[in-house]
């Protein structure tokens, strides 16, 4: 694939990676429910129980006879007896490890709530051409160095990146699906190679319709490879209309258990921070963190998310006059939680609105699958353009990331059909 290197570099700079310092993510990021199961058991790395020698900051290692470097960020309350996620954020062409680190690792740092160790590798000549697998080997060496010194759940390794960094994450999906649990590829292409590429891996990809650097047609082919590897049902995911200023999201169905595939298309160009029209922040960090966080080993009893829902969605058919909504807490951790609401139609409807009131000061930080607004403790969620029309007996779900203090009881949600 031909790559416009100048465009890659200049557009990345224009994207304003500092905007990844997210404090509150916008509502309206849409997706459908993916297959999400805890896969495997917690696998402690050799560094568990050891006094660490690696600290926050830049570190160097020898890889393939060349000195390479990476920036490391540990949780502020790092505990050598707790197994952490390990997340690699690869920079774009012309970018640097410092750009990724200062951009809060594509916005995931704040969302991780001290549950992950982050790594920002530095590419040779600020890129990831990966000749002869050189950069895959560099990743292997970083994994070995970090897991040998720090406490990592070795079933919870992740990679993401924008543009060339997305291409590098794709190369890891191809060559190291047995090492990495999932990848997230932002506006990437097959520019770092694909050695192997036949094994399943959790796979998320986001791409702009108007990307004139790495066209969306190539991204669709990348997506289709892993939809096939993961055993998903064939599909043609919806994409937004040009000029709509929106995005669409699609989770493939019937995928092999624990190997979801999500496709997020947006009306925009070559950017790691897509925003819906009228929004001041990107929806992509929240979507990516939700995708990574769904994969869990044995949870830590005090700090890791729990997976028991506070409300079991009803299985009783909804009344024939309209719709019902079932609220559930999918996972919860200190200060935060992930919620999901299932909307069920009792008759054919053309739209829906779900409302509820929080009783203990909970707040919504980001959402997908619905346009969510809050006024004090009152929350209103309205359907997106693509999931409002439901047949009789049809269902759809939307989700969100929220915050809480003290207690997090489940409210009663009410659905009104249009």
C-alpha positions in Angstrom: 0.0 0.0 0.0 1.4 3.4 -1.0 1.6 5.7 2.0 1.7 9.5 1.8 4.3 10.0 4.6 4.1 13.8 4.6 0.4 13.7 5.0 0.6 11.1 7.7 2.9 13.3 9.7 1.2 16.6 9.2 -2.3 15.4 9.7 -1.2 13.6 12.9 0.2 16.9 14.2 -2.9 18.7 13.2 -5.0 16.2 15.1 -4.0 17.7 18.4 -3.1 14.7 20.4 -3.2 16.8 23.6 -7.0 16.6 23.3 -6.7 13.0 24.6 -6.5 14.5 28.1 -10.2 13.6 28.6 -12.0 14.6 31.7 -15.5 13.8 30.6 -16.4 11.9 27.4 -19.4 12.9 25.3 -22.6 11.0 25.1 -23.9 9.5 21.9 -21.2 7.0 21.0 -23.0 4.1 19.6 -22.4 0.4 19.6 -24.2 -2.9 19.9 -23.5 -5.6 22.4 -20.4 -7.6 21.8 -19.6 -11.1 23.0 -17.6 -10.4 26.2 -16.4 -13.0 28.5 -13.5 -13.3 30.9 -11.0 -15.4 29.0 -8.7 -17.7 30.8 -7.5 -17.3 34.4 -5.2 -14.8 35.9 -1.7 -15.6 34.9 0.9 -13.8 37.1 4.1 -12.7 35.4 7.6 -13.4 36.8 7.6 -9.8 38.2 4.8 -10.4 40.7 6.1 -10.3 44.2 9.3 -8.6 43.3 10.6 -5.2 44.2 10.5 -3.4 40.9 13.5 -1.8 39.2 11.4 -0.3 36.4 9.8 3.1 37.3 7.9 5.8 35.5 9.9 7.3 32.6 12.1 6.4 29.7 13.9 3.1 29.6 16.3 1.6 27.0 16.9 -2.0 26.0 18.9 -3.8 23.3 16.8 -5.4 20.6 18.2 -6.9 17.5 21.6 -5.4 18.2 20.1 -1.8 18.4 19.4 0.3 21.4 15.7 1.0 21.6 13.6 3.0 24.1 10.1 3.2 25.6 8.3 5.2 28.1 6.6 3.4 31.0 3.7 4.6 33.3 2.8 2.6 36.3 -0.4 2.9 38.4 0.1 5.5 41.1 -0.7 2.9 43.7 1.3 0.1 42.1 1.2 -3.1 44.1 3.6 -5.9 43.2 1.0 -8.5 44.3 -1.7 -7.4 41.9 -1.7 -8.5 38.3 -2.2 -5.5 36.0 -3.2 -5.1 32.4 -0.3 -4.1 30.1 -1.3 -1.7 27.3 1.0 -0.6 24.5 0.3 2.7 22.7 2.2 3.1 19.4 2.8 6.5 17.9 2.0 7.7 14.3 4.5 8.5 11.6 6.6 11.5 12.7 5.2 11.2 16.2 7.1 10.1 19.3 6.7 8.1 22.4 6.5 11.4 24.3 3.5 12.4 22.2 1.6 9.2 23.2 2.6 9.5 26.9 1.7 13.2 27.1 -1.6 12.4 25.4 -2.5 10.1 28.2 -2.0 7.0 26.1 -4.7 7.9 23.6 -7.0 8.9 26.5 -7.0 5.5 28.2 -4.8 6.5 31.2 -7.5 8.4 33.0 -10.1 5.8 32.2 -8.0 2.9 33.5 -8.4 3.9 37.1 -5.0 2.6 38.0 -5.8 -0.9 36.6 -3.1 -0.9 33.9 0.6 -0.4 33.1 1.1 1.7 30.0 3.9 1.6 27.5 4.8 4.1 24.8 7.5 2.6 22.5 9.7 4.8 20.3 10.0 3.9 16.6 13.2 4.1 14.6 13.0 7.2 12.5 9.6 7.9 14.2 7.9 5.1 12.3 7.1 1.4 12.4 8.2 -0.1 9.0 9.0 -3.4 10.8 11.5 -4.7 8.3 12.1 -8.4 8.8 9.8 -8.3 11.9 12.2 -5.9 13.6 9.5 -4.0 15.5 7.6 -7.1 16.4 10.8 -8.4 18.0 11.2 -5.1 19.8 7.8 -5.6 21.2 8.7 -9.1 22.3 11.7 -7.7 24.1 9.7 -5.0 25.9 7.1 -7.6 27.0 9.9 -9.8 28.3 11.6 -6.9 30.2 8.4 -5.5 31.7 6.8 -8.8 32.7 10.0 -10.0 34.2 10.2 -6.9 36.5 6.5 -5.9 37.1 3.4 -7.7 38.0 1.3 -8.3 34.9 -1.6 -10.5 34.1 -0.1 -12.2 31.0 -3.5 -12.9 29.6 -4.2 -9.1 29.5 -1.9 -7.6 27.0 -3.3 -4.9 24.6 -2.1 -2.7 21.8 -3.5 0.4 20.1 -2.2 3.1 17.8 -3.1 5.7 15.2 -2.0 5.6 11.6 1.4 4.0 11.5 0.8 3.0 15.1 -2.4 1.4 14.0 -0.5 -0.5 11.3 1.9 -1.7 14.0 -0.9 -2.9 16.2 -2.3 -4.7 13.2 1.1 -6.4 12.7 0.9 -7.6 16.3 -2.6 -8.9 15.7 -1.3 -10.9 12.8 2.0 -12.1 14.4 1.3 -12.2 18.2 -2.4 -13.1 18.6 -1.2 -15.7 21.1 0.4 -13.0 23.2 -2.0 -10.0 22.9 -5.6 -10.3 24.0 -7.0 -7.5 21.8 -6.0 -4.6 19.6 -7.5 -1.2 18.7 -6.6 0.2 15.3 -7.2 3.9 14.7 -7.1 5.0 11.0 -4.5 2.3 10.2 -3.4 0.3 7.2 -1.3 -2.7 6.4 1.9 -0.7 6.5 3.9 -2.7 9.1 3.2 -6.0 7.5 1.1 -9.0 8.5 3.1 -12.1 9.3 0.6 -14.9 10.0 -2.7 -13.3 10.4 -4.7 -16.5 10.8 -5.4 -16.6 14.6 -8.3 -15.0 16.5 -7.8 -11.9 18.6 -10.1 -9.3 20.1 -10.3 -6.7 17.4 -11.6 -3.1 17.3 -11.1 -0.8 14.3 -12.1 2.9 13.8 -11.8 4.6 10.4 -13.0 7.8 8.7 -15.0 7.8 5.5 -13.0 10.7 4.1 -9.5 9.4 5.1 -7.3 10.4 2.1 -4.1 9.1 3.7 -5.0 5.5 4.4 -8.3 4.8 2.6 -11.3 3.2 4.3 -11.4 0.4 1.7 -8.1 -1.0 2.9 -9.4 -0.8 6.5 -12.5 -2.8 5.6 -10.3 -5.6 4.3 -8.3 -5.6 7.5 -11.5 -5.8 9.5 -12.8 -8.6 7.3 -9.7 -10.7 7.9 -10.2 -10.8 11.7 -14.0 -11.1 11.5 -13.2 -14.3 9.6 -10.4 -15.4 12.0 -12.8 -14.9 14.9 -15.6 -16.9 13.3 -18.0 -14.1 13.1 -21.1 -14.1 11.0 -20.7 -12.4 7.6 -22.0 -8.8 7.7 -21.9 -5.5 6.0 -21.7 -3.0 8.9 -23.6 0.3 8.5 -21.6 3.5 8.0 -22.6 7.1 8.4 -23.7 9.3 5.6 -21.0 11.7 4.3 -21.6 15.1 5.7 -23.6 13.8 8.6 -21.0 14.6 11.3 -21.8 11.3 13.0 -20.4 7.9 13.5 -21.8 4.4 13.5 -20.6 1.4 15.4 -21.2 -2.3 14.8 -20.4 -5.4 16.8 -20.3 -8.6 14.8 -22.5 -11.4 15.9 -21.8 -15.2 16.3 -18.1 -14.6 16.9 -16.0 -17.2 18.7 -16.7 -16.8 22.4 -14.4 -14.2 23.8 -13.2 -12.9 20.4 -15.4 -9.9 19.5 -14.9 -7.7 16.5 -16.1 -4.1 16.5 -16.2 -1.6 13.5 -16.5 2.1 14.2 -16.9 4.2 11.0 -17.1 8.0 11.3 -17.8 10.9 9.0 -14.3 12.4 9.0 -10.7 12.1 7.8 -7.4 10.9 9.0 -7.6 11.5 12.8 -7.2 9.7 16.1 -9.8 11.9 17.8 -13.0 11.7 15.8 -15.9 13.8 17.2 -19.5 13.9 16.4 -20.8 17.3 15.2 -21.4 19.6 18.1 -19.3 17.6 20.5 -16.1 19.0 22.1 -14.5 15.7 22.8 -13.8 12.4 21.1 -16.0 9.3 21.7 -13.2 6.9 20.8 -11.3 6.6 24.1 -14.4 5.6 26.0 -15.3 3.0 23.3 -11.8 1.6 23.3 -11.5 1.3 27.1 -14.9 -0.4 27.3 -13.7 -2.9 24.6 -10.4 -3.7 26.5 -12.0 -3.7 29.9 -14.5 -6.4 29.0 -11.7 -9.0 29.0 -11.1 -10.0 32.6 -9.3 -12.7 34.5 -10.1 -13.4 38.1 -11.0 -10.0 39.6 -9.2 -8.5 42.5 -11.7 -8.4 45.4 -11.1 -4.7 46.2 -10.0 -2.9 43.0 -10.8 -4.9 39.9 -14.2 -4.6 38.3 -16.8 -7.1 39.4 -19.0 -8.8 36.8 -22.2 -9.5 38.7 -25.0 -7.2 37.4 -27.0 -5.4 40.0 -30.1 -5.9 37.9 -30.9 -9.0 35.8 -32.6 -7.9 32.7 -36.2 -9.1 32.5 -37.1 -12.0 30.3 -40.8 -11.3 30.4 -42.2 -10.0 27.1 -42.9 -6.3 27.2 -46.4 -5.0 27.2 -48.0 -4.7 23.7 -48.5 -1.0 24.2 -44.9 0.2 23.9 -41.5 -0.6 25.3 -39.7 -1.5 28.5 -36.1 -0.9 29.7 -34.0 -3.1 31.9 -31.0 -1.4 33.6 -28.0 -3.5 34.7 -24.5 -2.8 36.1 -22.1 -4.8 33.9 -19.0 -4.2 35.9 -18.0 -1.9 38.8 -14.7 -0.7 40.4 -13.7 1.9 42.9 -15.3 5.1 41.8 -16.5 3.9 38.4 -18.8 1.4 36.7 -20.1 0.3 33.3 -23.9 0.1 32.8 -26.1 -1.3 30.1 -29.8 -0.8 29.3 -31.8 -3.2 27.2 -34.8 -1.7 25.4 -37.5 -4.2 24.4 -40.4 -3.4 22.1 -43.9 -4.8 22.7 -45.1 -3.6 19.3 -43.4 -2.1 16.2 -42.0 1.3 17.3 -40.2 4.1 15.4 -38.1 5.4 18.3 -37.7 5.3 22.1 -36.7 7.4 25.1 -35.5 5.9 28.3 -35.4 7.9 31.6 -34.2 7.2 35.1 -33.1 9.1 38.2 -29.9 8.3 40.2 -30.4 8.2 43.9 -26.8 8.5 45.2 -25.1 11.1 43.1 -24.0 8.8 40.2 -23.0 10.5 37.0 -22.6 9.5 33.3 -19.2 10.2 31.8 -19.6 8.6 28.4 -22.2 6.5 26.5 -22.7 4.5 23.3 -25.8 3.3 21.5 -27.9 6.3 22.7 -27.8 10.1 23.0 -27.6 10.5 26.7 -28.1 13.8 28.6 -28.3 14.5 32.3 -29.9 17.2 34.3 -28.9 16.8 37.9 -29.7 13.3 38.9 -32.2 12.8 36.0 -30.9 10.9 33.0 -32.5 10.8 29.5 -31.4 8.4 26.8 -32.8 8.7 23.2 -32.3 6.3 20.4 -29.7 6.8 17.6 -30.8 7.1 14.0 -29.9 3.5 13.4 -31.5 1.7 16.4 -34.8 3.5 17.0 -37.0 1.4 14.8 -37.7 -1.9 16.4 -40.2 -4.6 15.4 -42.6 -6.2 17.9 -40.5 -8.3 20.2 -37.3 -6.6 19.0 -34.5 -5.4 21.4 -31.5 -3.2 21.4 -29.0 -2.1 24.0 -27.0 0.9 24.9 -24.2 1.3 27.4 -22.3 3.9 29.4 -19.4 4.5 31.7 -20.4 6.2 35.0 -18.9 7.4 38.3 -20.2 6.8 41.8 -19.3 7.4 45.5 -20.7 5.7 48.5 -23.3 3.4 46.9 -24.4 2.5 43.4 -27.9 1.1 43.6 -29.6 0.4 40.3 -32.4 2.8 39.4 -35.7 1.9 37.8 -35.6 2.8 34.1 -38.8 3.7 32.1 -39.2 3.5 28.4 -41.5 5.6 26.2 -42.1 4.5 22.6 -42.5 6.9 19.7 
